[in-house]
Amino acid sequence: MKKIELFEPAMCCSTGLCGPSVDPALLMITSAFDALQGVKTIEADRYNLSNNPDVFSERADILAAIKDDPDAVLPITVVDGQIVKTGAYPTIDELSDYTGLVFVPAEQSGGCCGGASGCC
């Protein structure tokens, strides 16, 4: 089973999707991780420094990475125990590389139900 972990900076709520201004990167990553919850071959977990400090403190690699300047390195993406990205959220293409899955943007049209084929 592939394991993807996302260690995020302190946020006001578990997803960061709160307040008057929502970061599009957080919206994308929340949607992607929600989609991954339904995939049996992938374990995808997000840890927020505010809500999950114990998880951060249990990981020597994460503690070492954030020791000098947590703001510069968070978020941290870990795949199968290896840090693969720091300082920014993974892109859709990177998530595809990490998981072997193809992510399709929700606004993408076409296909059976979005096209003119009339199959739905």
C-alpha positions in Angstrom: 0.0 0.0 0.0 1.3 3.4 -1.0 1.3 6.0 1.9 1.2 9.7 1.3 1.4 12.1 4.2 1.1 15.9 4.2 2.5 17.9 7.1 1.0 21.3 7.0 1.6 24.6 8.9 -0.7 25.7 11.7 -4.1 26.5 10.4 -7.3 27.6 12.1 -9.1 24.4 11.1 -8.0 20.9 9.9 -8.3 21.7 6.1 -7.5 25.4 6.1 -10.7 26.0 4.2 -12.1 28.6 6.5 -12.2 32.3 6.8 -13.0 35.0 4.2 -10.3 34.1 1.7 -9.7 30.4 0.7 -6.3 29.5 -0.8 -6.9 27.7 -4.1 -4.0 25.3 -3.4 -5.7 24.3 -0.1 -9.0 23.7 -2.0 -7.2 21.5 -4.6 -5.3 19.5 -2.0 -8.4 19.0 0.2 -10.4 17.8 -2.8 -7.5 15.5 -3.9 -7.0 14.0 -0.4 -10.8 13.5 -0.1 -10.8 11.6 -3.4 -7.8 9.5 -2.1 -9.8 8.4 0.9 -11.8 6.1 -1.4 -8.8 4.4 -2.9 -8.0 1.1 -1.2 -4.4 0.9 -2.3 -3.4 4.3 -1.0 -3.3 5.7 2.6 -3.4 9.5 2.5 -3.2 11.5 5.7 -2.9 15.2 6.4 -1.4 16.6 9.6 -1.8 20.2 10.7 0.7 21.6 13.2 -2.1 23.1 15.3 -4.3 20.0 15.4 -1.7 17.2 15.3 1.4 18.4 17.1 2.0 14.9 18.5 2.4 13.4 14.9 5.0 16.1 14.2 6.9 15.4 17.4 7.0 11.6 16.7 8.7 12.1 13.4 12.5 12.8 13.6 12.7 13.6 9.9 9.9 16.2 10.1 11.3 17.7 13.3 14.7 18.0 11.6 13.2 19.6 8.5 11.2 22.2 10.5 13.9 22.9 13.1 15.3 26.1 11.7 12.5 27.7 9.8 9.1 25.8 9.7 7.5 28.6 7.6 10.0 27.9 4.8 9.6 24.2 4.6 5.9 23.5 5.5 4.0 22.0 3.9 6.1 18.8 3.6 5.0 15.9 1.4 6.1 12.4 2.4 5.6 9.4 0.2 6.3 5.9 1.7 8.4 7.5 4.5 10.5 9.7 2.2 10.3 13.5 2.1 9.6 14.3 -1.6 8.6 18.0 -1.4 8.9 20.9 1.0 7.7 24.5 1.0 4.7 24.0 -1.3 1.7 21.8 -1.7 2.1 19.0 -4.3 0.5 19.8 -7.7 -2.0 17.5 -9.4 0.7 16.2 -11.6 2.9 15.4 -8.6 0.1 13.7 -6.9 -0.4 11.6 -10.0 3.3 10.7 -10.0 3.2 9.8 -6.3 0.0 7.7 -6.5 0.0 6.3 -10.1 -3.5 7.7 -10.4 -4.8 10.3 -12.9 -6.5 13.2 -11.3 -9.2 15.0 -13.4 -10.2 18.6 -12.5 -13.8 18.8 -11.4 -14.5 21.5 -14.0 -13.3 19.4 -16.9 -16.2 18.6 -19.3 -16.5 16.0 -21.9 -16.7 12.3 -21.6 -19.9 10.3 -21.4 -22.0 12.5 -19.2 -20.4 15.9 -20.0 -20.3 15.5 -23.8 -22.9 15.5 -26.5 -23.0 11.7 -26.9 -26.3 11.5 -25.0 -25.3 8.3 -23.2 -26.5 9.4 -19.8 
